[in-house]
Amino acid sequence: MSDLESFREETRDWLEANCPASMRIPAAGEADICWGGRNFVFQSEDQRLWLERMGARGWTVPSWPKEYGGGGLSKEEAKILAAEMRRIKARSPLVSFGIWMLGPALLKFGTHEQKLEHLPPIARGEIRWCQGYSEPNAGSDLAALATKAEDKGDHYIVNGQKVWTSYADKADWIFCLVRTDFDASKHNGISFVLFDMNQPGVSTKPILLISGNSPFCETFFDDAVASKANLVGEENKGWTIAKYLLTHERTGISDMGLPTPLNALAVEKLGTVDGQIGDKMLRHQIAEHEIDAASFVFTLERAKDEAKAGGDMGAFSSMLKGYGTELNKDRHELILKVNGSDAFEWEGQFSNNGEIARNWLRTKANSIEGGTTEVQLNIIAKRILNLPS
Amino acid sequence: MALVLNEEQALLKESADGFFAEKAPVSELRQLRDDKIEACYSLDLWNEMAEMGFCGIMIDEENGGVDFGMVGAGIVAEAMGKNLSASPFHASAVAAASIIGAAGSEQQKTSLLPAIAAGELTLGIAIDETGAHDPAGVAMKATTSGGGFKLNGMKTFVQDGTCADKLIVLARTSGEAGEADGLSLFLVDSMAAGLIIDQTVMTDSRNWAKVTFEGVETGAETLLGEEGAALKFLEPGLDKARIILAAELLGIAQECLDQTVTYLQERKQFGVLIGSFQGLQHRAAQLFSEIAVTRSAVLKAMQAADAGGDFRWFASLAKAKACKTAELATNEAIQMHGGIGMTDEFDIGFYIKRARTVQALYGDYNYHASRFAACSGY
């Protein structure tokens, strides 16, 4: 038996013995997702156990190095683990911005000490992170950010405001873009620092959105303290890391929740006559969408295969982000059409408290967050098509 | 299978791109049009294509081909799309070779495929009878006659029907128009008595014909595949043809984008390069995105067809998406070029004319969107 085959067998046995039965039912919504962190309230003892067991093995972050709390798995092994988890429909034990965003940035730009300090608690789900990027006057023009970090020897004093900070009210630490040099050109005075949110100088205020939910916050810094040991990369060179993470985020956003085709939903809701949805106009609209969506899914596959073959994704991630998010908005408009007036129920059990309408409204931010569609088009025009400024 | 070209395919692409750019650029098509050459292609080019192995790109080595499969054929078609290179490649080396491959007897394959691969046999494809592509809607009658068949009726939009050696003809041996059963395929000699081939000058300046059958006698040995069950063989063959048309449309769209971007980088108005205007940048970037996404669907479909099995869903996906993108690309190319894009002197017009014709061939966007939905269970 090859090493990979025996790895598959061991993994299968271990998952069989350690994944609680209730964690083998796909997550139905936000409430089923484990975000971890100091203040996280586990939905069940099973959820806590599942995180603890996977975290101890480093399998919440299978491909991170073992010394930083990861599983130390090769690409092939990580694939096998993912496939075996899918096989038993195991939920992801932990979802977090630490895993998805800060981790990759620290692995690339952090010092050994920073990795040792911050990565293992992410892997075990002990610390929940948020991202401090946008400000009231620095949205699409992110590099115009003005949150000030003053050099006080071994630490910085941070003053300013962030906005659209996802789950800042629930986060323990923040990775934050701050200005350390007000005299340099706007891209050259930015630094990337980490600090604890649990200190007197930090406060958050959730923003009520059109969906009725508040996933984003305003975050205020009033003489907040950030240790210099937690400056990632060089001072004033934070924009490089910011750009890396934005590219990473764009690839991630366009990749999130690969759309399940609308076929099943439409057939279930509308029924068919001679194998076709009766509403011919809607059938055509769904087909148009699905043709674009299938082509896009194959584009993600092609982008991954090209990256593997040594190609550079670079600005192509802007195409994926722009196209993928516009598709998702279109998809939710179609979900409304398929559901008719049922889609607009806002409260009550029948609609799971207006899930369809609230999810639809949430998608309107897809083409704004992580760089608007227009910003992505600017990037394609300049960096891929070489059009003049 | 990785969704990228392998080394062998990448080399083929380089050689095909270079070959057609040098031997058959748009200026050649313009010349053929202006000289009113009946065949609408150059025999010299066709012979050189045969030498390059392009005519046998999909044909197996035993039958004289180079066996590069659908991905190989798509690479050649994309290069021809970029250059609008005119030749019987699609009708003979792709559509006919695929239909014969799917429907033909061993004997028909061994006698026909090597001749196609050598560029010695060209075939026209006679399916449609109205402006709408609908194989099951074929009404033309083939009645039994003296051990063979007698054909009566008319075909339109016959691909490469002028100057072809033979025609592949879809006709009804039983049943009524609209029924999937009762159709049969015939391989009819273009010199047969009672066969009238009218060259049709079409928008794209390529080889098309209307063909009238006035009691054309054709022997039983010219039947391709089982009598009355043609669609079973024709559809997989046509699906390959459709995917390769999608590759040609992709080449057209890519070339329109490339030429437009170059123009945006050179043309000045209001004292600046027009490529600096965000209104134009966003149009170009959106077109870039659509082409990138289309490329994935087309490559995926070619790989699916090479892998075998049922690839109808992939074929309709690729043709539909390529139709939509080529329509966008050709329209945008004219708009962003401004007035000069409207002139015959400028090449962009040739691209929009070819694109629309290819879009209509073997099913347009609506045909394939509806078929895609049917294949998806709705």
Chai-1 contact restraints between the chains, C-beta under 6 A:
chainA,res_idxA,chainB,res_idxB,connection_type,confidence,min_distance_angstrom,max_distance_angstrom,comment,restraint_id
A,N263,B,S376,contact,1.0,0.0,6.0,A-B,restraint_1
A,N263,B,G377,contact,1.0,0.0,6.0,A-B,restraint_2
A,N263,B,Y378,contact,1.0,0.0,6.0,A-B,restraint_3
A,A266,B,Y378,contact,1.0,0.0,6.0,A-B,restraint_4
A,V267,B,Y378,contact,1.0,0.0,6.0,A-B,restraint_5
A,I277,B,Y378,contact,1.0,0.0,6.0,A-B,restraint_6
A,R283,B,A373,contact,1.0,0.0,6.0,A-B,restraint_7
A,A287,B,A369,contact,1.0,0.0,6.0,A-B,restraint_8
A,A287,B,F372,contact,1.0,0.0,6.0,A-B,restraint_9
A,A287,B,A373,contact,1.0,0.0,6.0,A-B,restraint_10
A,I291,B,L317,contact,1.0,0.0,6.0,A-B,restraint_11
A,I291,B,A320,contact,1.0,0.0,6.0,A-B,restraint_12
A,I291,B,K321,contact,1.0,0.0,6.0,A-B,restraint_13
A,I291,B,F372,contact,1.0,0.0,6.0,A-B,restraint_14
A,A294,B,L317,contact,1.0,0.0,6.0,A-B,restraint_15
A,S295,B,V293,contact,1.0,0.0,6.0,A-B,restraint_16
A,S295,B,S296,contact,1.0,0.0,6.0,A-B,restraint_17
A,S295,B,A297,contact,1.0,0.0,6.0,A-B,restraint_18
A,S295,B,K321,contact,1.0,0.0,6.0,A-B,restraint_19
A,F296,B,V293,contact,1.0,0.0,6.0,A-B,restraint_20
A,F298,B,S296,contact,1.0,0.0,6.0,A-B,restraint_21
A,F298,B,A297,contact,1.0,0.0,6.0,A-B,restraint_22
A,F298,B,K300,contact,1.0,0.0,6.0,A-B,restraint_23
A,T299,B,V293,contact,1.0,0.0,6.0,A-B,restraint_24
A,T299,B,S296,contact,1.0,0.0,6.0,A-B,restraint_25
A,E301,B,L3,contact,1.0,0.0,6.0,A-B,restraint_26
A,R302,B,L3,contact,1.0,0.0,6.0,A-B,restraint_27
A,R302,B,S296,contact,1.0,0.0,6.0,A-B,restraint_28
A,D305,B,A2,contact,1.0,0.0,6.0,A-B,restraint_29
A,D305,B,L3,contact,1.0,0.0,6.0,A-B,restraint_30
A,D305,B,V4,contact,1.0,0.0,6.0,A-B,restraint_31
A,E306,B,V4,contact,1.0,0.0,6.0,A-B,restraint_32
A,A309,B,V4,contact,1.0,0.0,6.0,A-B,restraint_33
A,M319,B,S289,contact,1.0,0.0,6.0,A-B,restraint_34
A,M319,B,A292,contact,1.0,0.0,6.0,A-B,restraint_35
A,Y323,B,S289,contact,1.0,0.0,6.0,A-B,restraint_36
A,L377,B,H282,contact,1.0,0.0,6.0,A-B,restraint_37
A,L377,B,A285,contact,1.0,0.0,6.0,A-B,restraint_38
A,I380,B,A285,contact,1.0,0.0,6.0,A-B,restraint_39
A,I380,B,F288,contact,1.0,0.0,6.0,A-B,restraint_40
A,A381,B,Q281,contact,1.0,0.0,6.0,A-B,restraint_41
A,A381,B,A285,contact,1.0,0.0,6.0,A-B,restraint_42
A,L385,B,V261,contact,1.0,0.0,6.0,A-B,restraint_43
A,L385,B,A284,contact,1.0,0.0,6.0,A-B,restraint_44
A,L387,B,L264,contact,1.0,0.0,6.0,A-B,restraint_45
A,L387,B,G275,contact,1.0,0.0,6.0,A-B,restraint_46
A,L387,B,Q281,contact,1.0,0.0,6.0,A-B,restraint_47
A,P388,B,L273,contact,1.0,0.0,6.0,A-B,restraint_48
A,P388,B,G275,contact,1.0,0.0,6.0,A-B,restraint_49
A,P388,B,S276,contact,1.0,0.0,6.0,A-B,restraint_50
